[in-house]
Amino acid sequence: MIYAFWHYFQRIRDYDLLREVYDVITRAANFMVNFRDEKLKLPLESYDLWRRDSASTRTRLPQCTQANRRK
């Protein structure tokens, strides 16, 4: 969201929209800065919203890897 808005703003220079969304963008940026590993400075691990069943993925992944090795 932040990245997309920055590119939009660079092209359009919509200051009215910037005033409207400034608080949301600031909170999102602060979250990203604070939600990272202190030592590595990488984002912390989080829940994957798009994964339907992490257990089934873990059981299928080794099978897929083994099948690819045989080829």
Phi and psi in degrees as a GROMACS rama.xvg file:
@    title "Ramachandran Plot"
@    xaxis  label "Phi"
@    yaxis  label "Psi"
@TYPE xy
-64.2801  -46.1463  ILE-2
-61.1136  -46.1223  TYR-3
-64.1282  -42.7771  ALA-4
-65.0692  -38.5486  PHE-5
-59.8148  -45.1989  TRP-6
-66.5298  -39.0439  HIS-7
-61.0283  -47.3821  TYR-8
-64.8644  -37.8846  PHE-9
-60.7535  -34.8893  GLN-10
-84.3296  -42.7079  ARG-11
-96.7266  -30.531  ILE-12
56.6964  48.4872  ARG-13
-86.315  87.3067  ASP-14
-69.2227  -29.7251  TYR-15
-64.2253  -45.2296  ASP-16
-65.4652  -38.792  LEU-17
-58.3695  -43.4253  LEU-18
-61.8934  -37.9145  ARG-19
-68.2977  -40.2026  GLU-20
-102.427  1.77313  VAL-21
-55.4088  -44.1105  TYR-22
-63.8911  -41.8275  ASP-23
-66.1731  -44.2028  VAL-24
-64.3436  -41.6302  ILE-25
-62.8258  -44.4907  THR-26
-64.5864  -39.9965  ARG-27
-64.9355  -42.3598  ALA-28
-65.0929  -43.4858  ALA-29
-62.8723  -38.3072  ASN-30
-61.3896  -46.2256  PHE-31
-63.3536  -37.5128  MET-32
-67.2292  -40.1994  VAL-33
-84.3039  -19.4799  ASN-34
-95.7884  58.5995  PHE-35
-145.628  157.816  ARG-36
-67.2325  129.4  ASP-37
-62.3047  -40.0778  GLU-38
-76.3719  -50.3172  LYS-39
-86.7114  -20.0374  LEU-40
63.2315  22.3658  LYS-41
-100.243  156.924  LEU-42
-58.6647  144.028  PRO-43
-71.1313  158.387  LEU-44
-66.1802  141.176  GLU-45
-140.2  170.188  SER-46
-68.9702  133.355  TYR-47
-88.4396  106.705  ASP-48
-65.9715  -25.2018  LEU-49
-89.2771  -13.9038  TRP-50
-80.1526  125.236  ARG-51
-77.907  -46.6267  ARG-52
-143.552  100.345  ASP-53
-65.5644  -30.6583  SER-54
-65.7526  -43.0459  ALA-55
-68.6724  -31.4433  SER-56
-66.5038  -41.7165  THR-57
-64.6277  -34.1619  ARG-58
-80.0131  -29.988  THR-59
-82.708  -28.6165  ARG-60
-59.7222  -47.1953  LEU-61
-60.7138  -36.3377  PRO-62
-64.4345  -41.6851  GLN-63
-65.0549  -41.742  CYS-64
-63.5742  -43.8034  THR-65
-63.9076  -40.0255  GLN-66
-64.8266  -38.4644  ALA-67
-68.7385  -32.4596  ASN-68
-67.8412  -31.2905  ARG-69
-71.2901  -24.164  ARG-70
